[in-house]
Amino acid sequence: MPIPRYPSLLQINTRVRLAELSTTLGRPATLDDVTDTELDRLAHDGFDLVWLLGVWQTGEAGRRVSATNPAWLAEYRQTLPDFRDSDITGSCFAVRDYRVHIDFGGDEALARMHTRLRERGLRLLLDFIPNHLAPDHPWVEEHPDFFIAGTEEQLRREPQNYRRLATASGSRILAYGRDPYFAGWPDTLQLDHGNPALQDALLGELQKIARQCDGVRCDMAMLVLPEIFASTWGIVPASFWPRAMAAVHAEIPGFLFLAEVYWDLEWTLLQQGFDYCYDKRLYDRLVAGAAGSVREHLRADLDFQDRLTRFLENHDEQRAAATFAPDAHRAAALVSYLSPGLRFFHQGQREGKRIRIPTHLGRGPAEAPDAPLAAFYDSLFACLREPAFRDGQWQLLETRPAWLGNTTNDAFIACSWTGPYARRHLLAVNYANHRSQCYLKLTWKDLTGRIWRLADRLAEISYQADGDALSTQGLYLDMPAWGYHLFEVGQARDGAADRP
């Protein structure tokens, strides 16, 4: 089944979901225990992609670090009121082996899960971490030259970035995996992309992963760009991504690559061959609550926006329900997910969960669902299943002041969607903490001479409007703080025009 122009993705924390199932079943759960009913619901909700976070085998070395880091321990206790040491599994990004974790049922259970997803038209995404591996990965003993080595002086000056490690061939000083702006991740070791043999071996691991799924989410993908790697480590490596993608696509055409990327390097990664990149900039602007900067972001060319990944939360960010006030949460969701690009939802987001779960933990806290928010997301998912929003044409719309001296039109973010059979939708969001008014400029060319019906998809209300006025003046809107309309626009059969 071809992927739509604007697909939807759900991220599932594999450990946490299986821990929930284990509690229900009264025994350890594997991927085989995820029911067909659960997968059916994912398909019904309109998801196209399912990212199973953290399926790979981790080891004791990473867990020991996770269990002894004071700052991380404080976070665990804040996350889980009943925290116990057995909850610490080690970070799923400290990979010991690119095999499916034995606790999850191994590679065979993943293969069965992949088949079940495909039977429902769902594609599977898995993690690929190109920058670092766990301290007990076999390559540490077999190929120590695959890792960045340090000196005694570097260890003395930067203990946050280097460690001494005992190996079968003797003591070594190796660098922690890191990005250039923060201290190293002490449960990982930095791969040396300046070593061609390392890149060859890593490509082999990627090809093995690709045979088990339909796409990969590449962790901190920009860190292995030659210019970024050189600025961090003083080593200029060969470019990894174009070669890696060419090799995978030669075997598996259509395999999908999603990049986690920051520092305004989205376009650079897309030029490297990625299908989609994180859009952290839109998220930050939505959190800031500045409608004008959001609109400016949405003015980018569609060939760029179509390949951005829009989200309100993920395992790295705080929960959306804890970040946004309830009304602002709904407004931000509509702006984010009714913009072009890949729509990225996180496990628990729909239910309004508020506590972010560290990736070092194997379970999360019990939280009561937010029923009104869940109902809102149900309505949003119902819209996103429709062809108009999956393969339609999107356009950002402009406003003008409702009257002289009223500048509240600057608070509006609005767009139109035109789908197959001329199905039309109109989104207008007052992205501000005050009431706002505007005239919304519509761009459809056939408005005149007709009466149009505007039925709100997210509320049981509808209006009729005169097409001549819509064409010349625009649509008048007077909306409360964080208010929104998602109108389906169609020709009215009879009745007089009025105003929303």
Buried (B, 14 or more C-beta within 10 A) or exposed (E): EEBBBBBBBBBBBBBBBBBBBBEEEEEEBBBBBBEEEEBEEBBEBBBBBBBBBBBBBBBEBBBBBBBEBEEBBEBBEEBBEEBEEEBBBBBBBBBBBBBBBEBBBBBEBBBBBBEBBEEBEBBBBBBBBBBBBBBBBEBBEEBBEBBBBBEEEBBEEBBEBBBEBEEEEEEBBBBBBBBEEEEBBBBBBBBBBBBEEBBEBBBEBBBEBBEBBBBBBBBBBBBBBBEBBBEBBEEEBEBBBEBBBEBBBEEBEEBBBBBBBBEEBBBBBBEBBBBBBBBBBBBEBBBEBBBEBBBEBBEBEEEBBBBBBBBBBBBEBBBBBBBBBBBBBBBBBBBBBBBBBBBBBBBBBBBBBBBBBBBBBBBBBEBEEBEEBBEBBEBBBEBBBBEBBBEBEBBBBBBEBBEEEEEBBBBBBBBBBBBEEEBBBBBBBBBBEEEBBBBBBBEBEEBEEBBBBBBBBBEEEBBBBBBBBBBEBBBBBBBEBBBBBBBBBBEBEEEEBEEB
